[in-house]
Amino acid sequence: MEGILIPISFFIATFGVIYLYLSTRNKERLALIEKGADASIFNYNKRAGSSWKVIVLNLAFLSMGIGLGVFIASVLESYTTLDSDAIYPALIFFMAGVGLYVGFTQTKKHLDKE
């Protein structure tokens, strides 16, 4: 009984968050339409084709940063006496952050070109 309780509660929580988000968004849009607002405010991304490029670019730099963090942590563990329990999480998170920053700057350059 206890093993099934966690997946069911996770599903209910996920469903609740998605339902709340969609119903609130729908109510906001209906209220704006009733006030006579322009429908163009619902178009968040003017360049729909570039949104996938941005996501892929950021995910690529994030995964490269994580991989580089694991590699550097492995090298440090092999050649130093540092504690491996501290090296791996620290370098993974640090290099993931560096990867996200590089992805952000590259995305900014990519969007400025267009």
C-alpha positions in Angstrom: 0.0 0.0 0.0 2.8 2.4 0.9 4.7 1.8 -2.4 1.7 2.9 -4.5 1.0 6.0 -2.4 4.0 8.0 -3.7 3.3 7.6 -7.5 -0.4 8.4 -7.0 0.3 11.5 -5.0 2.9 12.6 -7.5 0.4 12.2 -10.3 -2.3 14.1 -8.5 0.1 16.9 -7.6 1.3 17.1 -11.3 -2.2 17.1 -12.6 -3.3 19.7 -10.1 -0.4 22.1 -11.1 -1.1 21.7 -14.8 -4.8 22.1 -14.4 -4.4 25.2 -12.2 -1.9 26.7 -14.7 -4.1 26.1 -17.8 -7.4 27.2 -16.1 -5.8 30.5 -14.8 -4.2 31.2 -18.2 -7.6 30.7 -19.9 -9.4 33.0 -17.4 -6.7 35.7 -17.9 -7.1 35.5 -21.7 -10.9 35.6 -21.6 -10.7 38.7 -19.3 -8.3 40.4 -21.7 -10.5 39.6 -24.7 -13.6 41.0 -22.9 -11.7 44.2 -22.2 -10.9 44.5 -25.9 -7.1 43.9 -25.7 -5.2 43.0 -28.8 -4.7 39.3 -29.4 -1.1 39.8 -30.3 -0.1 39.9 -26.6 -0.6 36.1 -26.5 2.2 35.5 -29.0 5.1 35.3 -26.5 7.7 34.4 -29.1 7.8 36.4 -32.3 10.2 33.9 -34.0 8.6 30.5 -33.3 11.4 28.7 -35.2 14.1 30.0 -33.0 12.7 28.8 -29.7 13.7 25.2 -30.4 17.2 26.4 -31.4 17.5 28.2 -28.0 16.4 25.1 -26.1 18.7 22.8 -27.9 21.6 25.2 -27.6 21.2 25.6 -23.9 20.7 21.8 -23.3 23.8 21.1 -25.4 25.9 23.5 -23.3 24.4 22.2 -20.1 25.2 18.6 -20.9 28.7 19.5 -22.1 29.2 21.3 -18.7 28.0 18.3 -16.7 30.2 16.0 -18.7 33.2 18.2 -18.3 32.5 18.5 -14.6 32.5 14.7 -14.2 35.7 14.4 -16.2 37.6 17.0 -14.2 36.3 15.5 -11.0 37.5 12.1 -12.1 41.0 13.5 -12.9 41.2 15.3 -9.6 40.1 12.2 -7.7 42.8 10.1 -9.5 45.7 12.6 -9.0 44.9 14.2 -5.7 43.9 13.2 -2.2 40.8 15.2 -2.2 37.5 13.7 -0.9 35.6 12.3 -3.9 32.3 12.7 -2.1 32.8 16.5 -2.3 34.6 16.8 -5.6 31.9 15.2 -7.8 28.9 17.3 -6.8 30.8 20.5 -6.5 32.4 20.2 -10.0 29.2 18.9 -11.6 27.1 21.8 -10.3 29.9 24.4 -11.0 30.5 23.2 -14.6 26.7 22.9 -15.2 26.4 26.6 -14.2 29.3 27.5 -16.5 27.6 25.6 -19.3 24.3 27.4 -18.7 26.1 30.8 -18.7 27.9 30.0 -21.9 24.6 28.8 -23.4 23.0 32.1 -22.3 25.6 34.2 -23.9 25.6 32.1 -27.1 21.8 32.3 -27.3 22.0 36.1 -26.9 24.5 36.3 -29.7 22.3 34.1 -31.9 19.1 36.1 -31.3 20.9 39.4 -31.9 22.0 38.2 -35.3 18.4 37.5 -36.4 
